[in-house]
Amino acid sequence: MTDLTLNELEVAPPSVILQAARDFAGALAETPQFQAFEEAAERLRRDEAAQRAMQAYQARQQSLQMMLMLNAASAEEGAELKRLQQAFLAAPAVAAYLQAQEDLTAICRAAADLLSQHTGLSFAAACGPGCC
């Protein structure tokens, strides 16, 4: 008879894995970084000036999309788009949101590194592009 060796992940029931994922998500949601991100996102949603600046930038970007893809936008159009983008990014609520997002991303990357170290699996590679 062959003595098979199974790792703990292979013998854990799905309910245990799901509970561990829920516990991890709960712990992440309790971090100051996550809470700051949630608060910054809410402030951004409520900031009418930032929302108007974002809409103006997005509308102009959308109207120039084809010209930008073809590298055919005029210098004036490019400058206008850049000005709208800078106006959006200069809004305090946007700056706070982007900083909170960066801080949350850093803690998520650190968590992914820890998961990878403890499991022997590359967590970031398993998530694919756009993760962390």
Backbone as CSV, one residue per row, in Angstrom:
resi,resn,N_x,N_y,N_z,CA_x,CA_y,CA_z,C_x,C_y,C_z
1,MET,0.832,-1.172,0.000,0.000,0.000,0.000,0.882,1.242,0.000
2,THR,0.519,2.240,-0.791,1.287,3.478,-0.905,0.861,4.447,0.189
3,ASP,1.851,5.024,0.863,1.564,6.016,1.899,1.487,7.384,1.238
4,LEU,0.281,7.945,1.115,0.078,9.241,0.483,0.215,10.354,1.510
5,THR,0.887,11.416,1.128,1.000,12.576,1.994,0.199,13.709,1.385
6,LEU,-0.750,14.209,2.120,-1.581,15.313,1.660,-1.282,16.530,2.529
7,ASN,-1.242,17.690,1.893,-1.030,18.884,2.721,-2.345,19.291,3.366
8,GLU,-2.271,20.198,4.318,-3.454,20.582,5.084,-4.527,21.224,4.215
9,LEU,-4.133,21.938,3.194,-5.093,22.598,2.324,-5.949,21.564,1.594
10,GLU,-5.358,20.472,1.204,-6.096,19.449,0.463,-7.100,18.704,1.341
11,VAL,-6.886,18.665,2.630,-7.802,17.925,3.491,-8.775,18.849,4.220
12,ALA,-8.602,20.137,4.100,-9.517,21.073,4.764,-10.842,21.103,4.014
13,PRO,-11.935,20.975,4.720,-13.242,21.053,4.066,-13.481,22.475,3.543
14,PRO,-14.266,22.589,2.492,-14.550,23.924,1.935,-15.092,24.902,2.969
15,SER,-15.872,24.419,3.910,-16.435,25.318,4.924,-15.341,25.944,5.788
16,VAL,-14.286,25.191,6.055,-13.167,25.712,6.848,-12.420,26.773,6.044
17,ILE,-12.218,26.525,4.771,-11.527,27.486,3.903,-12.345,28.764,3.775
18,LEU,-13.649,28.625,3.575,-14.513,29.802,3.474,-14.517,30.605,4.765
19,GLN,-14.536,29.918,5.905,-14.515,30.631,7.182,-13.188,31.358,7.365
20,ALA,-12.093,30.743,6.964,-10.789,31.403,7.056,-10.754,32.647,6.172
21,ALA,-11.333,32.555,4.987,-11.393,33.714,4.092,-12.249,34.818,4.699
22,ARG,-13.369,34.447,5.307,-14.231,35.443,5.966,-13.505,36.106,7.137
23,ASP,-12.797,35.307,7.912,-12.042,35.843,9.043,-10.965,36.813,8.563
24,PHE,-10.286,36.441,7.499,-9.250,37.302,6.938,-9.855,38.612,6.443
25,ALA,-10.969,38.513,5.718,-11.629,39.724,5.214,-12.094,40.606,6.373
26,GLY,-12.602,39.988,7.411,-13.024,40.752,8.584,-11.859,41.461,9.251
27,ALA,-10.736,40.769,9.365,-9.548,41.384,9.962,-9.051,42.536,9.102
28,LEU,-9.066,42.350,7.798,-8.636,43.416,6.888,-9.560,44.630,7.006
29,ALA,-10.856,44.389,7.106,-11.829,45.482,7.220,-11.670,46.270,8.512
30,GLU,-11.051,45.685,9.515,-10.843,46.371,10.784,-9.558,47.191,10.820
31,THR,-8.732,47.102,9.798,-7.476,47.849,9.808,-7.746,49.342,9.633
32,PRO,-6.881,50.166,10.194,-7.032,51.610,10.002,-6.955,52.000,8.516
33,GLN,-6.169,51.269,7.746,-6.032,51.585,6.325,-7.338,51.358,5.574
34,PHE,-8.006,50.263,5.863,-9.274,49.980,5.195,-10.330,50.988,5.618
35,GLN,-10.385,51.267,6.903,-11.376,52.219,7.396,-11.135,53.615,6.824
36,ALA,-9.861,54.016,6.732,-9.541,55.322,6.143,-9.940,55.353,4.670
37,PHE,-9.737,54.244,3.972,-10.129,54.173,2.567,-11.645,54.308,2.420
38,GLU,-12.387,53.597,3.237,-13.848,53.679,3.181,-14.330,55.106,3.457
39,GLU,-13.737,55.735,4.457,-14.115,57.109,4.786,-13.760,58.072,3.656
40,ALA,-12.576,57.903,3.079,-12.148,58.774,1.972,-13.049,58.569,0.755
41,ALA,-13.434,57.328,0.491,-14.328,57.048,-0.637,-15.684,57.714,-0.429
42,GLU,-16.177,57.668,0.786,-17.462,58.306,1.081,-17.359,59.826,0.950
43,ARG,-16.265,60.405,1.451,-16.072,61.856,1.306,-16.009,62.240,-0.166
44,LEU,-15.347,61.442,-0.966,-15.248,61.718,-2.395,-16.622,61.636,-3.055
45,ARG,-17.406,60.633,-2.696,-18.752,60.498,-3.257,-19.623,61.704,-2.918
46,ARG,-19.419,62.278,-1.749,-20.242,63.403,-1.295,-19.706,64.774,-1.728
47,ASP,-18.498,64.823,-2.214,-17.876,66.104,-2.586,-18.352,66.509,-3.982
48,GLU,-19.293,67.437,-4.023,-19.887,67.841,-5.302,-18.876,68.484,-6.243
49,ALA,-17.969,69.284,-5.708,-16.961,69.933,-6.559,-16.039,68.884,-7.182
50,ALA,-15.623,67.908,-6.391,-14.757,66.842,-6.916,-15.508,66.015,-7.950
51,GLN,-16.793,65.751,-7.699,-17.587,64.986,-8.649,-17.744,65.736,-9.973
52,ARG,-17.966,67.053,-9.884,-18.070,67.859,-11.117,-16.753,67.855,-11.873
53,ALA,-15.643,67.979,-11.148,-14.322,67.973,-11.787,-14.065,66.630,-12.454
54,MET,-14.452,65.545,-11.798,-14.270,64.211,-12.370,-15.132,64.046,-13.620
55,GLN,-16.371,64.492,-13.548,-17.268,64.366,-14.699,-16.778,65.193,-15.877
56,ALA,-16.274,66.393,-15.612,-15.754,67.238,-16.695,-14.554,66.568,-17.354
57,TYR,-13.666,66.036,-16.536,-12.480,65.354,-17.076,-12.886,64.120,-17.876
58,GLN,-13.755,63.293,-17.314,-14.170,62.069,-17.993,-14.923,62.366,-19.281
59,ALA,-15.763,63.371,-19.261,-16.526,63.716,-20.466,-15.586,64.166,-21.577
60,ARG,-14.617,65.010,-21.222,-13.678,65.489,-22.251,-12.776,64.356,-22.726
61,GLN,-12.359,63.509,-21.814,-11.524,62.370,-22.187,-12.291,61.449,-23.143
62,GLN,-13.555,61.227,-22.840,-14.374,60.368,-23.689,-14.585,60.990,-25.072
63,SER,-14.797,62.303,-25.090,-15.020,62.953,-26.383,-13.758,62.958,-27.239
64,LEU,-12.610,62.894,-26.605,-11.334,62.888,-27.347,-10.749,61.482,-27.504
65,GLN,-11.438,60.477,-27.021,-10.880,59.126,-26.969,-10.321,58.655,-28.309
66,MET,-11.076,58.770,-29.356,-10.607,58.291,-30.656,-9.401,59.103,-31.130
67,MET,-9.471,60.421,-30.947,-8.362,61.271,-31.360,-7.094,60.939,-30.568
68,LEU,-7.256,60.647,-29.302,-6.112,60.294,-28.463,-5.523,58.946,-28.901
69,MET,-6.387,57.992,-29.212,-5.920,56.677,-29.659,-5.137,56.783,-30.958
70,LEU,-5.556,57.711,-31.815,-4.878,57.902,-33.103,-3.722,58.894,-33.009
71,ASN,-3.502,59.401,-31.798,-2.468,60.413,-31.573,-2.708,61.630,-32.472
72,ALA,-3.981,61.974,-32.631,-4.362,63.056,-33.531,-4.984,64.239,-32.796
73,ALA,-4.991,64.214,-31.483,-5.537,65.334,-30.722,-4.588,66.520,-30.840
74,SER,-5.168,67.702,-30.919,-4.341,68.907,-31.031,-3.660,69.190,-29.694
75,ALA,-2.655,70.039,-29.739,-1.952,70.427,-28.520,-2.911,71.120,-27.555
76,GLU,-3.827,71.911,-28.102,-4.794,72.610,-27.259,-5.736,71.617,-26.573
77,GLU,-6.173,70.601,-27.318,-7.050,69.589,-26.731,-6.317,68.804,-25.646
78,GLY,-5.077,68.476,-25.917,-4.262,67.775,-24.921,-4.063,68.617,-23.673
79,ALA,-3.807,69.897,-23.871,-3.611,70.803,-22.733,-4.892,70.951,-21.927
80,GLU,-6.030,71.029,-22.615,-7.305,71.135,-21.919,-7.569,69.881,-21.093
81,LEU,-7.310,68.733,-21.673,-7.524,67.476,-20.956,-6.605,67.411,-19.738
82,LYS,-5.364,67.803,-19.911,-4.400,67.806,-18.804,-4.865,68.768,-17.699
83,ARG,-5.376,69.942,-18.080,-5.857,70.922,-17.106,-7.042,70.352,-16.324
84,LEU,-7.964,69.693,-17.027,-9.120,69.083,-16.358,-8.686,67.967,-15.409
85,GLN,-7.714,67.198,-15.845,-7.200,66.120,-14.989,-6.552,66.708,-13.733
86,GLN,-5.741,67.739,-13.907,-5.072,68.353,-12.759,-6.084,68.987,-11.802
87,ALA,-7.130,69.581,-12.345,-8.174,70.168,-11.495,-8.847,69.075,-10.666
88,PHE,-9.101,67.941,-11.285,-9.700,66.818,-10.567,-8.760,66.308,-9.480
89,LEU,-7.498,66.084,-9.847,-6.534,65.532,-8.895,-6.202,66.502,-7.766
90,ALA,-6.411,67.792,-8.000,-6.109,68.801,-6.976,-7.199,68.913,-5.914
91,ALA,-8.350,68.339,-6.162,-9.433,68.399,-5.172,-8.982,67.664,-3.905
92,PRO,-9.124,68.280,-2.733,-8.679,67.633,-1.494,-9.278,66.238,-1.278
93,ALA,-10.538,66.057,-1.621,-11.165,64.745,-1.429,-10.523,63.693,-2.327
94,VAL,-10.100,64.102,-3.517,-9.442,63.166,-4.440,-8.063,62.807,-3.912
95,ALA,-7.315,63.814,-3.473,-5.978,63.560,-2.927,-6.060,62.629,-1.720
96,ALA,-7.034,62.864,-0.840,-7.200,62.004,0.336,-7.572,60.583,-0.079
97,TYR,-8.438,60.463,-1.067,-8.850,59.146,-1.564,-7.651,58.390,-2.145
98,LEU,-6.868,59.067,-2.978,-5.722,58.408,-3.605,-4.683,57.984,-2.572
99,GLN,-4.482,58.801,-1.540,-3.545,58.427,-0.474,-4.072,57.229,0.304
100,ALA,-5.344,57.243,0.629,-5.942,56.123,1.355,-5.875,54.843,0.513
101,GLN,-6.093,54.990,-0.779,-6.006,53.835,-1.679,-4.585,53.279,-1.694
102,GLU,-3.608,54.159,-1.743,-2.205,53.729,-1.745,-1.862,53.010,-0.436
103,ASP,-2.338,53.549,0.691,-2.080,52.922,1.986,-2.742,51.550,2.086
104,LEU,-3.968,51.441,1.594,-4.660,50.152,1.622,-3.966,49.150,0.696
105,THR,-3.541,49.606,-0.460,-2.827,48.723,-1.381,-1.553,48.187,-0.742
106,ALA,-0.856,49.037,0.002,0.378,48.604,0.664,0.108,47.497,1.680
107,ILE,-0.949,47.645,2.475,-1.252,46.602,3.467,-1.732,45.324,2.780
108,CYS,-2.439,45.452,1.669,-2.876,44.263,0.921,-1.681,43.533,0.314
109,ARG,-0.723,44.288,-0.176,0.498,43.648,-0.710,1.255,42.933,0.398
110,ALA,1.341,43.572,1.563,2.024,42.939,2.689,1.295,41.657,3.097
111,ALA,-0.025,41.700,3.116,-0.805,40.499,3.446,-0.581,39.406,2.404
112,ALA,-0.542,39.796,1.138,-0.297,38.816,0.074,1.080,38.179,0.236
113,ASP,2.063,38.992,0.605,3.411,38.451,0.829,3.410,37.452,1.987
114,LEU,2.712,37.798,3.066,2.636,36.878,4.205,1.924,35.580,3.834
115,LEU,0.825,35.711,3.101,0.114,34.503,2.655,1.021,33.636,1.789
116,SER,1.761,34.271,0.910,2.665,33.518,0.037,3.747,32.817,0.846
117,GLN,4.306,33.514,1.832,5.356,32.910,2.665,4.832,31.715,3.452
118,HIS,3.634,31.850,3.992,3.100,30.787,4.849,2.506,29.615,4.080
119,THR,2.073,29.860,2.856,1.478,28.766,2.083,2.440,28.168,1.071
120,GLY,3.477,28.909,0.739,4.392,28.439,-0.291,3.861,28.665,-1.695
121,LEU,2.742,29.360,-1.798,2.138,29.674,-3.087,2.274,31.165,-3.347
122,SER,2.415,31.521,-4.600,2.469,32.939,-4.945,1.048,33.480,-4.994
123,PHE,0.663,34.212,-3.962,-0.691,34.739,-3.870,-0.968,35.716,-5.004
124,ALA,-0.040,36.625,-5.276,-0.238,37.623,-6.327,-0.369,36.956,-7.695
125,ALA,0.438,35.934,-7.954,0.360,35.244,-9.246,-0.972,34.517,-9.391
126,ALA,-1.498,34.005,-8.291,-2.771,33.288,-8.337,-3.927,34.231,-8.602
127,CYS,-3.779,35.489,-8.209,-4.858,36.466,-8.396,-4.903,36.990,-9.819
128,GLY,-3.796,36.981,-10.516,-3.768,37.462,-11.883,-3.571,38.960,-11.963
129,PRO,-3.643,39.506,-13.175,-3.401,40.936,-13.354,-4.456,41.783,-12.651
130,GLY,-4.023,42.918,-12.157,-4.934,43.840,-11.516,-5.108,43.589,-10.031
131,CYS,-4.566,42.533,-9.536,-4.674,42.253,-8.100,-3.487,42.837,-7.372
132,CYS,-3.777,43.563,-6.315,-2.723,44.141,-5.475,-1.803,44.985,-6.305
